[in-house]
Structures are given as structure tokens and as C-alpha cells.
């Protein structure tokens, strides 16, 4: 059976979930969970994603992602491949970590009902899995591997920059204050006590609903009929013609770009700042400091591959790029590049953060 297409457009929201191969465990211990979140942070830096909610279970995970650029496929490919590679190195294993293709349900993230329902569904996952026993006095805060305990309930300075917790609280008409965060936790705990464990956080769907509409377990979209009509129109258009709505009040005027076109622009500007031409790169070693800092910038801040970097920077091969980046001592190398190039790199980091 042919795979369904991925609909991508600027400003899209997705409910992403993936399970371990044969439903086997993917998070064996706390270290596995920490390195997954670290890798997710890297993915957000490369793609510009904003994560609104997440939860890590034993053999699967859920993410509520907003993609300012149409790059879900590129970002998820990098995320899952990188997690798999790092997991296999750590546990001395090989082969697939994840099972079938990850699920990505398009979400009407602009609508408060669909936003709130998905956020609650994700945050109450540990209750449905009986990892939290609310009738024994346990709270959603007692499960540390979700964006409640590790984000929404924390002060802004203690959260990852890629987590849109302040916006999430606002969608429930709660301020990002101690009192507002406490009310959010209390509301979730009430749901955990009042609803059956199996159905906690699962939306009740009327029989008349479109069969393609997700109940957050099956289906391919989570939204109303107007949202479905929009998706049907987008599916008929080439990717370059797909235009999504943006929320100017919550996003900078200029959408940050993390694709190949942006990488080309940064490379051209970086070489000019360093006083180099593309032809000059062939004569320089792969370990040249100017090459290394530009390779690091493009690898961490865009979605280009190491093969692309090897070709554009004349660094022999993807394996060589990977080796050079692993060995990179940034503090030492930055002291050996021109001041103008250092200023250029610092400006990009500031703009992206």
C-alpha cells in the first residue's frame, strides 16, 4: 500500500508519535530520555520548530510540534536517524530503533478547542498508562518526563527555549505566573481523578464525525470541516505554493529559514566575511578553522546534510565532516578565525535565539 503524503506548509501544527520497533522499549533509563530531549533540542535549532507539548513513555513518544517552515519531514528524518544512531552506540546495538513510519496528524493549532484537547491528551498519557495513580494522591507532576513537570510548571528561565509553554498556558487563559502554572496542574489532576484511567484526556467523538478526523489515536487530521477543506486545497498544490497562516503577535516579522537556500546564503556571506572565495576552499585543509566554524554553523542551524557540507566546503566526505565536527574544540578554533567572521557567527546565533 502506498504511503500517504505528508502535507507541509509554513505555520503547520502536528501531533507526532512514534513507537519502538515491534513495540519494544526505546527509553531504557533516564539517560536515554535525557539524550532524546537533547537531540530534540538540536532538531529544533536546525529547523526552527516550536514544541508545545511532549511526553516520553517506555516504548513511544508524543510531540505537539509547530513548524514555522514546511520542514517536518526533513526535521523528523534527522531526529529519528540521530536518536537511533546514538542509541545504538550507547547500547552497543544495531538496526532499527523505531517501528513503522512515525505518525504525524495535522492539527488546527489556531483553534483553542483542538489545541487544548491535544495538549491535555499528551499530558495525561502517563495517567492512561497507569504510571500515575491519581486516586492515591499522585499528581501529573510526579511523572518527570512530560512537558508539564519539565516545562509548563517551571519558571520561564528553567525551560528549554524551544518549548512554547507560555503560549500553551495562554491558550487555557492562564498567565505564566506561579498561580497560573499551579492552576494548570490542578486542572489536569482534577481530570485525572474525575475521568476513567483508560479514557482520561481522550476526546469523545460523535458518530456523525468525518471518519478521517482523528480521535488522537487514528485518523490523519485533528480539526473542523473548515480546516479539512484547507488541507484538501493544500494537498493539491506543489510544496512551494503552500502558504500557511502566521500569528504575527507571537512570531517575529521575518520567518526564520533553516533550509538549503538559507544555508547557501549563510555560506556565501560567511566566505565573504572570511575573505574567501569558493575556489579558495579546494586549497584549504578540511581542518581549516574557517571551514570548521562554517560547517558547525550550517550543521546546527539548518537541515542540510553532511554530504552537502562536504561538497560545498570541499571537505572530502560526509565521514570527514562528521569526524571534524566531533573533534571540534570551539573555544580554541574561534580564536583562530578573523574577527569579522566571529562577529558574523555571533550575529546569527543571536538572531536565531
N, C-alpha and C positions, 0 to 999 in steps of 0.2 A: 504494500500500500504506500502511495506517495505521501511524503510528509507535508503537513500544512505549512503555508508560507508564514514567515514572521512579518507582521506589519510594523514598520518602524517609521516614526515621524518625530520632529522636534517637540519636546514637552510631553512625550508619552509616559504613562504610568503602567507598571506591570506588577502582577503578583507572580513571582518566580519561585519555583520549588524544584528540588532535585533529591533523588534518593540514591543510596548506595547500590552498587551492582548486586543483583539478586537480593536486594533489600538488606544487605549486610551493613554492619556498623561502619560509619565513616569518621566518627569522633570517638576515639578510644579513651581519651583522657582530656584534662583541662588544657594541656599543651596543644593538642590537636585543634581545640576550639580557638585558642589564642592565635595560632598561626593562620587559621581560616580568616579570622577577623582582621588580622594584619594584612593578609592578601587581599581581602575585600577593600581595605583602605587604599591599597596600591591601585586596585582596579578603579576606584572612584577618582583617584588622582589622574589616572590615564584617560578616563572617559568623561569626567565631569558629572558623573551620576550623583544624585541625592538619594539617600536611603531613608525612607520614612518609618519603616519598622522592620524588625528581623527577629528570628528565633532559630537557635541551633538545637536540634534534637539528637538522638543517638544515631539514627541511620538516614536522616534527611534534614533539610533546612528550608526555611521560608524567607523570602525577601520581598519587601514592598519598595520598588525602585521607580524613581523618576529619571528620565533620560532627556536632559536639555537638548542633546543632539540625537539624531537617529542612529544609535550605535549599540543597541542591546546585543546583537549577535556578535559583534567584534569584542565587546567587553566580556560577555559570558564565555566566549571561546577562550579568551586569555585567562579568566578567573578559574574556570574548571580545569583547564590544562595545567595551570601553575599549581593549583591545590593538589592535583593528582601527582604531579612530579615531586613536589615537596613531601607529600605524604609517603610516597613510595621510598624516597631517600631515607626519611626518618625511620620507617618501619622495616626497611630492607625488603620491600615487596616490589612487584612489577605488575603491569597490566592496568585494567580499568578500575577506577575507584567508584565512579558513578554509573548508574544503570542506564536505562533508556534516555533518550533526549530530554533535557530539562523542560519543565512545563513553564510557559510564560503566558499568563492570562492578561489580556489588555483590560485596563481599569479606567473608569471615568473618575479620575482623581480630582476633577474640579467639583464634582457633586459631593456634598457633605455626607449624605447617607452612604454612598458607596465607599467613600474614604473611611468613614468611621467604622463601618462594618468590617472592612478588610483589616484595619489596624487591630480591632478587637479580636478578630478571628486568629490573627497571628499571635497576639499577646496571650491569648487564653489556650494556646496549643498545649502547654505543659499541664493544664488542668484536664483537658480531654485525654491526655496520655497518662493521667493519674500520677504524675510526678509531683503534683501539688495536691494536698488534701485539704481543701478549704473548710470542710466541716470539722476538721481537727484543729482549726485555728491558723492554718498556714496561709500565707499571702503570696500573690504573684511575685512579690519582691524576694521571696525565698528561692526562686529559680534564677540563678545569676546569668544565664545565657540567653537573654532576650533583651530587646531594646527598651523594656520597662526598667528593669533593675540596672541595666548598663547604659542607660541613656535618658529616657523621659523622666525618670525620678531623680536624676542628678542635676546639680547646678550646671549652668552652661559651660563654665570653664573646665569641667571634668568630662565632657562628652567629646566624641570624635567630631571633627569639623564637618564630616560628610553626613552626619545624622541630622535630619530635619525635625528635631524634637520640638523646638519652639513652634514651628508651623503646625505640627501634629497636635500639640496641646491647644493651639488656637482653633483648630477645626472642631474641638469639643467645647469651644467657648470658655477655655480655661487659660489664665495667664501663666506665663513661665516664671512662677514665684514658688516659694516653699509651700504656700497654701494651695496654689493651683496644682502643683505636682502631687501633693497629698490627696487632693480630691480625685485626681485621675486614678491613683492606685486604689482608693476606697471604692470608686465606681466599678473597677474591674473585679475587686474582691467581692462586691455585692453580687455581680453577675455570676461569679464562680460558685457562690453559695445558693443562689436562687434557681439556677438552671441545672438540668441533669448534666453529669460529667461528660457523657458521650456527645451531647448536643450543645455544650457550652460554647457560645460565640458563633455557632453555625446559623446562618440566616434561614428563616422559614420561607420557602418558595411556594407561591400559589401554583395550582395545577395548570393554570392558563398561561404561565410564563413561557417565553420563547425557549425551546429546548436547547438552543445554542448558548443561552445565558448561563454563566457559571453559578454554582452554589458554593464556590470556592474550593471545590474538590474535583468537579468535572466541568466541561464547557470551555469556551475559548474567549469569552468577554464577560466583564462584570460592569454592567451599566444599564441604562434605559434604552428605549427604542430610538431616541434621537442619537444617542451615542453609537448604536449599532449602524444606523444609516450613515453616520460619518465614517465609520470603519469600512463599510462596504464601498464607499466612494474612494477612500484612500487605497484600498486593495487593488483598485483598477488602474491606479496611477503609477508611473515609474517612481522609484525611490527619490530621485532628485526633485520631483514635482510635489512631494508630500510636504505639506506645511501644517504645523500644529499650532495651537493657541499657546500664548505665553502669558504669564501673570506678572506684569511689569512691577507691581508693588512688592513682589518677593524675589525679583531677579534683577541683576544688573542690566542696563540698557543694551549692552553688547553681549550676545550669547558667546560663551567660551567655546572654542573649537579644539578638538583633540584628534582629528583625523589626519589623513595623509597630506591634504592640502596645507593644513596648519604646520605640519612637520616640515614641508618644503619651504614654507615662508620663514620659519624659525631657523632652519639650516642656512638659508640664503643670508638672512640678517646676521646670524652668528658668524658665518665665514667672513662677511664684510667687516664686521666689528673686529674680528681677529686679524684682519689684514690678509686674508687668504682667498684664493680662487679655487673653484672645483678642481682645476687641473693640478693645483699645488698638492692636493690630498694624496695623489698617487705616489709622490716622492716622500711622503712622511710615514714614519713607522705607525703601526697600529696603536702603540703605547704613547703617541704624542699627546701631551696634556690637552691641547686644544681639541683634538679628536675625542678624547675621553669625556671631557665635560659636555660637549655637544651630544655625544652618544647617550650619556646619562640623562640629559635634559629630555631628549626625544623619547627615550625608552620609558621614563617615568611619567611624562606629561602628555603623551599621545598614544595612539593604538597601533603604531607601526611595528612591524616585526623586526627581529634581529637580522633576518635576511635582508630586509630593506636597509637597515643601518649599515650592514656590511658592504652593500653595493654603493650606497650614497657616500659613505665616508672612506671608501677604499680600505676596509679592514679585513680583507681576505675572505672571511666566512662568518656565518652566524655563531659557530662554536667559538671563534676568536673573540667576537663581540661579547658573548656570554662570559668568557674567561676574563676578559679585561674589566668588565663591569663588576664581576665578583671580587676581583683583586683591588678594585679602585679604593685608594685612600684619599678621600675627597679633600680633607684638610691640607694634605701635602700637595696634591695636584693643583688645587686652586691657587696656591702661592706661586705657581709656575706659568700661569696664563696671563695675558695682557689685562690691565686694569679695566679697559673698556669692555672686554668680554665678561669679566666678573660682574660689572655693573649691569650689562645686558641680561645675564642669567638671573641676577638678584631681582631685576625688574619683572621678569616673567614669573618667578616664584611668588612675588608679592601680589601680582595681578591675579594669579590662579588661586590664591588663598583668600 
